[in-house]
Amino acid sequence: MTVRFGIIGLGGIASRFAGVLKNAEGTSLAAVASRDMERSEAFAKEYNAGRAYDNYDALLQDDEVDIVYVALTHNFHYDIIKKCILQGKAVLCEKPFVTTQRDADELIELAKEKNVLLMEAMWSRCIPAFRKAREWVAGGLIGKPQLVQAAFCFHIPFDAEHRLFNPELAGGSLYDAGVYPIEFATGILGENPVEVSGIAHKCTTGVDDFTVINLGFASGALASLACGLNARVSQDAIVYGTDGKVVVYNFLGAHKTERYNENGELLETFEEEFEDGFIYEIQHISELYRNKKIESEYIPLKDTSACAGIFDKLIEKWQ
């Protein structure tokens, strides 16, 4: 069965997705949509899409689209996801899914009610190295987890109109970058936090441009996370346990993970090479669709809701 994708929002991330989709076995790009027909047609030509539209509703009404990949800026996610669900279209939405837990929970309940597949595009959780690290931690191979450290910070010149700095486009490092270490921590531990705190530095537009996040879990594990727009920071994530540690190198798109004992001696290495980690996300949601699933076991909707709840708590503290 060929799974047919439609893409809404044709920016840089959509181009990356469409490029990987070209080489994903058992899939096709049925249609693309933006608010500009010239742009849609150019994108369709470059990535071999079946049809191009200049409005989103037309794509949603296309019977030959099975899964809609939502690649719009964060502020548009809620409205378009809701339309997709009501139209009966499976949804793969770029992170962050939405920016409030209320919106997340409403959409999740609607998808369950309509029996529609819904998944946040947290592609890093689908990568084999992450899955192996998760297996080691869940299997007790480093003892009881004590501390998770992860950060996604990069440097981009300040521009008040850029989506990352523009509050009207749900800008800020927390929404765009913080979602990765948060969902790394919840995914690797297999639980969501009971305590949330953090400190943010805000730029002149009022959004956070650097943030430190602390999470506490019912198991006793803690997480120390960071996200930012002003400096590059190591993207190697570490999970420390009572009997050792797991290192996930470049955790956003990890090719390698290693397990050490409590004395720092290397016990096990797992490595898998790939060109672009989006391929695993595409394969995963395609298989879910073929099997008539409405939720991913890799990116369960409870984690998507919990992440939005963390946003709520932090934003409330910073106001």
N, C-alpha and C positions, 0 to 999 in steps of 0.2 A: 504493500500500500504506500503510495506516494503521499507524503504530508505536504500540504500546500500552504505556504506562508504569505501573509500580506504585511507590509511595513507601513506604519503611519509615523511621519516625521522623518525627514531625509537628510539629517545632519551627519557629522563625522562618525558617530557611533553606529548609525544605520548603514553607512558605507562599509564599515568594518564587518558588521553582521552579514550584510549581503555578500561580501567577498568570501566569507567563510561558508555561507550557505551554498554557494556555487559548487563546492566540493563535498557537501554532505550527502552521502548516499541515501536515497529514498525520500528526498525532499525536492521541492521546487519553489520558486518565487513567483507566485500567481499574480500579485498586484502590489503597487506602491501608491502612496498618496501624500501630497503636500498641499499647500494653499496656492501653489504656483504651477500651472500645467507645464510650462517650459522646463522647470526644474524636475518635475515628475517624469516627464518624457525622457529627459537626459539620463536620469537615474535608471529608469527602466531599460533603456538601451544599453547602458554600461553593464548592468547586472542581469540582463536577460529576463526581465520581468514580463509576464504575460500582458498586463494592462497597467496604464498610468491614469491616475485621477487627480483632479484639482480640488477635491473636498473629501473629508474623512468618511462622511456618511455613505458615499458611493462605494467605497471599499468595503465598508461593513455590510452592505447589501449584496456584495458579490458572493454568489453561491459557491464559487470555486476557491474561496479562501477558507482554510480550516483554522489556522492559528494566526492571530494578529500580534505582531511584535510592535510594541509601543515605544518609540524612540524620541518622544517629545520632551521638552524641558519639564522639570518636576511639577511645576504649577498646573500643568494640563493633565496630569496622570489620572486624577480622580474622575473627571468628567468623561474622558475617552474610555477608561476601563469600564465604567458603568454602562456606557453605550454598547461596548463590545459584549458584555455579559447579557444585556437585554436582547441583543441580536443573536445570541446563542453562539458567539465566537469564542473559542479558546483564546486565552490571553497570556502572553509573555511580556511583562512590563519591565522596562529598565529601572534600575535602582536609582534613588529610593522609590519604593512602590508608591507610597504617598507620604505626606509629611506630618500627619496626625493619626493617632490610634483610632479615633472615632471614625475617620474616613476608611481606614484599613478594615476595621471590624464590619462596617456597613457593607463594603464590597465583598469581603470574605463570606458573609452570611448570604448575600445575594447570589454569589457564585454557587454556593452549596444548594440554595433553594432552586436555582435554575439548572443544576447539575452540569456546570460548565467548568472546564479545566482552567485553573488560575495559578500563575507562578511568577514570582519576582525573579528577575534576571540576575541572580547572584551566581554568576558563572563560575566564580572561584570555588564554590562548594562542589561543583561537578567534576573538578579536575582530579585525576587519579592520585596525585601526591597528597592532596588534601584528604581524600577518602582513606588512604592508607594511614595517615597521621591520626585521623579520627578513629580508625580501627585500633591502633596502638593504645590511644588514650582510653577508649571505651573498654578495651580488653584488660585494663589494669596493668599494662606493661611498664608504666612509670609510677606505679603506686597511685595514691590518691592525689588528683590534681590540686595544686596550691595556687599557682599564679600563671596567668596568660598575659604575655606582652606582645602587642602588635601596633603598628602605626602605618598610616598612609598619608604622607606629607610630600608635597611637591612645590615648586616655585613657579608662579605665573605673575607677570607684571600687573600691577593694579590698573584696572580699567573699570570705572563705575558703571559702565553700560554692559560689561561682559556678564554673562549669565551667572558666573560664579560669585560676582560681587553685587549683583543687582537683587535687592530684596523682593522686587515685583516678580522675579523669575525664580523665587525660592532659592536664592543664592546662599553661599556660606559653605565652609569646609565640612560642617557636621553632616549636612544632607548629601553632599556630593562625594566626600571622601570618608567621612566617619562611619558611614554605613558598612564599609568593608571590614575594618577591625571589629566593629560591634558584632557583625554576623559571622566573622571568623570565630570570635570568642564563644558565642552562643552555639555555633555549629560544632566546634571542636569539643566542647564540654557536654553538649546534648542537653542543655537546660538554659532557661532564661533567668535574668537577675531578679533579686528581691530588693536590692539596694542600688541606687544610681546617684552619682555626684559628678561634678566636673567644673572646670574653669575655662573660660573662653576669653580670648582677646578679640575685640571687635574693630573693624576698619571704619573708615569715615562714612560708609553707606549704611552702617548699622548691623551688618552681618558678621558672623564670626570668621576670622581668617586663620586662627590657630586655636586648637582646643585640646585639652587633656580630659579624658573620661575615665572614671573609676566605677567598676561594677562589683557587686557582691552577690554570691549565689548561695542557695539554700544548702548545697553540699559543703560549703566552707571555702570553696575556691574564690579567688579574687582575679580581677582583670585590670590591667593598667594599659590604657589605649590612648592613641593620639591621632589627630588629623590636622592638616594645615595647608595653606596656600603660599607660604612665604619661605619655605626651606625644604630641602630634600633630606629625608631621614631614611635610615635602613628599613627595608621592607621585609626583613627576615623576622618571622614570628616564632616565639618560643613558648612552649607549655612546660612548666616545671611541676614535677610531682614529688612525692615523698621518696620515690626510689629511682629517680632519673629525670630525663627531660626529652622532649621532642622539638626539633628545630625544623620549621617549614621555611625553606629559602624562597625569598620573593613571594610571599604568601598569596598575593593577588593572582599570580599566574604560575604557581609553583611547578617546577620540573622535578624538584628533588626534596625529599625529607629524610631526616636521620634521627635515630633513637640512641640515646646515651644512658649509661647507668649513673648512679649518684656520684661516682668518682670522676665523671667526665669522660669515660672510655666509650668509644663508639661501638655499638652492638649491632646495628642494622641500618642499611641504606636502601631507600626505594627511589628509583629514578625513572621517569618516562618522558621522552622528548616529543614535542609537538610543535606545529607551526603557530597555531593560535588556539588558545583555550576555549574560545567560543564554540568550537566544534563539539565539545562534550555537552555543553548546555543545549545545543541544537539537537544532538542525538538523544539526550535525556527527555526533553519535552516531546519530541516526536514519538518516542517509545511510549510515553505516558498517554499521548493522544491515541495511538494505535490500540492500546490496551484499555481505552475508555476510562482512564483514571481522571480524577478531578483535582488531585493534589500531588505534589512531589514529596517523596520521603527524604530527599536531599535538602530541600528548601521548604519545610512545612509551613503552612500559613500561620501557625501559632508564632513562629519565629519572626515572620514578616510583621505581624501585629505587635509583637513585643518590641521590635526595633523602633517602630513608630511611637510606641509608648515611652521608650528611652528618649527619643527626640522631644516629646512633650515635656518630660520631667526636666530635661536640661534647659530647654528654651524658657520654661517657666522660671527656673532659678536665675537665668541671665537677664530677665526683663527688669 
